[in-house]
Amino acid sequence: MFDITNKTRSKPPRLPFCEIKNFILGEEYEISLVFIGDVRSQKLNNQYREKNKPTNILTFPLDENSGEIFINLNCAKSEAPRFELSTKNFVGLLFIHGLLHLKGFAHGSTMEDEERKIQKKFNI
């Protein structure tokens, strides 16, 4: 199962979210992808990470076969130029990043190498 919900007034970019999810986590993994804005992002970030500011992505493993990813479209739009990516491709990178966290990767060069390989595979 793969659910995408948009809780913003913005239109999320069209990306092969399901194909990317299946490539990284497999078809059996159940995921919910939710697009949110600054207010909800800040609330969740404060509640779960004790950081009282909006963030671009939050990832929550629910169990070994399911998880949730929240992507803040406002942050993605404003941060994309810093990474020299379009908003669409930055959202794709954030999604890949969140999926790799669900797979058990921690921040570091191994995760970044994997992100680059997947970006290249999906032309992101």
C-alpha positions as CSV (number, residue, x, y, z in Angstrom):
1,M,0.0,0.0,0.0
2,F,1.2,3.5,-0.9
3,D,-0.8,6.5,0.0
4,I,-0.1,10.1,-1.0
5,T,-1.9,13.0,0.8
6,N,-1.5,16.7,0.1
7,K,-2.4,18.9,3.0
8,T,-1.2,22.1,1.3
9,R,-2.6,24.5,-1.2
10,S,0.4,23.8,-3.5
11,K,0.5,21.1,-6.1
12,P,3.2,18.5,-5.4
13,P,5.5,17.7,-8.2
14,R,4.8,14.6,-10.4
15,L,7.5,12.1,-9.7
16,P,7.5,8.3,-9.9
17,F,7.1,8.0,-6.1
18,C,5.7,4.5,-6.1
19,E,8.5,3.2,-8.4
20,I,11.2,4.8,-6.2
21,K,9.6,3.4,-3.0
22,N,9.4,-0.1,-4.5
23,F,13.1,0.2,-5.7
24,I,14.3,1.1,-2.3
25,L,12.0,-0.7,0.1
26,G,10.2,-3.3,-2.0
27,E,6.6,-3.7,-2.9
28,E,5.5,-5.1,0.4
29,Y,6.6,-2.1,2.5
30,E,3.6,0.1,3.3
31,I,4.1,3.9,3.3
32,S,2.2,7.1,3.7
33,L,3.6,10.2,2.0
34,V,2.1,13.5,3.3
35,F,2.8,16.9,1.8
36,I,2.6,19.6,4.5
37,G,3.3,23.2,5.1
38,D,5.3,25.1,7.6
39,V,2.8,25.1,10.5
40,R,2.3,21.4,10.6
41,S,6.0,20.8,9.9
42,Q,7.0,23.0,12.9
43,K,4.4,21.3,15.1
44,L,5.6,17.8,14.3
45,N,9.3,18.8,14.4
46,N,8.8,20.3,17.9
47,Q,6.7,17.3,19.1
48,Y,9.0,14.6,18.0
49,R,12.5,16.2,17.7
50,E,12.1,19.1,20.2
51,K,13.1,21.6,17.4
52,N,10.7,24.5,17.3
53,K,11.0,25.3,13.6
54,P,9.8,23.9,10.3
55,T,11.9,21.3,8.6
56,N,11.9,20.0,5.0
57,I,11.3,16.3,5.8
58,L,10.3,14.1,8.7
59,T,10.4,10.3,8.5
60,F,8.7,8.0,11.0
61,P,9.2,4.2,10.9
62,L,6.0,2.6,12.2
63,D,7.2,-1.0,12.3
64,E,9.6,-3.1,10.2
65,N,7.2,-3.0,7.2
66,S,5.6,0.4,7.3
67,G,6.4,4.1,7.8
68,E,5.4,7.7,7.1
69,I,7.2,10.5,5.4
70,F,6.1,14.2,5.7
71,I,7.6,16.6,3.1
72,N,7.2,20.3,3.7
73,L,6.7,21.8,0.2
74,N,7.4,25.4,1.4
75,C,10.8,24.4,2.7
76,A,11.5,22.3,-0.4
77,K,10.8,25.3,-2.6
78,S,13.0,27.7,-0.7
79,E,15.9,25.2,-0.1
80,A,16.1,23.7,-3.6
81,P,18.3,26.5,-5.1
82,R,21.0,25.8,-2.3
83,F,21.3,22.3,-3.7
84,E,21.2,23.5,-7.3
85,L,18.1,21.5,-8.0
86,S,14.6,22.3,-9.2
87,T,11.9,22.1,-6.6
88,K,10.7,18.9,-8.3
89,N,14.1,17.2,-8.1
90,F,14.7,18.4,-4.6
91,V,11.4,16.9,-3.5
92,G,12.5,13.7,-5.2
93,L,15.8,13.8,-3.3
94,L,14.0,14.4,0.0
95,F,11.7,11.4,-0.7
96,I,14.8,9.2,-1.5
97,H,16.4,10.5,1.7
98,G,13.4,9.6,3.8
99,L,13.1,6.2,2.2
100,L,16.8,5.4,3.0
101,H,16.2,6.4,6.6
102,L,13.3,3.9,6.7
103,K,15.6,1.3,5.3
104,G,18.0,1.9,8.2
105,F,20.6,4.3,6.7
106,A,22.0,7.0,8.9
107,H,23.4,10.4,7.7
108,G,26.9,10.1,6.2
109,S,28.8,9.4,3.0
110,T,27.3,5.9,2.5
111,M,23.8,7.4,2.5
112,E,24.9,10.2,0.2
113,D,26.4,7.8,-2.2
114,E,23.2,5.7,-2.3
115,E,21.1,8.9,-2.8
116,R,23.2,9.9,-5.8
117,K,22.9,6.4,-7.4
118,I,19.1,6.5,-7.0
119,Q,18.8,10.1,-8.2
120,K,20.7,9.0,-11.3
121,K,18.6,5.9,-11.8
122,F,15.4,8.0,-11.7
123,N,16.8,11.1,-13.4
124,I,16.3,13.3,-10.4
